[in-house]
């Protein structure tokens, strides 16, 4: 039987969207659900909502789920395959940045339909899956890695310059010493 302990927690109730007085939506990476309660037979909810659920809303959810898992995959790829120590990391990071930007351009939208309910659902699920936060974290991670690679390359360049300056200093000392030796020999 039903127990009072089955009631939703406050956190769960806050995570629920209510586009209408008698409709509740809940979304997470594990899935999405809609609960509609009607008094009497309301034709729109009984006839059209199940069809809309299986077509429009399901496709929007799958689109957002694909975004979420793609961002997760890109973050994982960067963590596993791009290192500040490796020589080709800058090129790999540049290629990954291109993929990220292409993905964001093609897949992340402000709206998905001329129907307001679809856009409301899209925004709700996007927030529930924390897609915008994941994109920001991915971008910040790429920027930090770029900065590390820039510093590494700058340090390598500075080390190379320092070695060249040391070599020129030694060459200059040898040249001056040779010049003095020749000069002393010339006056002897």
FENBELGI-V336244 format. One line per field, one symbol per residue. psi: psi as a letter, one per 30 degrees, with the letter a starting at -180 (. if undefined). Layout:
BEGIN
psi->???
END
This chain:
BEGIN
psi->lkkffflkleeeeffkkiflegkkkkklffaklkkkkkjajjeeeeeeeeeeefdeeeeeeeeeeeeefeeeeeeeeeeffkkffkegeeeeeeeeeeeeeeeeeffklelflfkeeeeeeeeeeeeefheeeeeeeeeeeeeeeeeeeeeeeeeeeeeeeeeeeeeeeeeeeeeeeeeeeeeeeef.
END
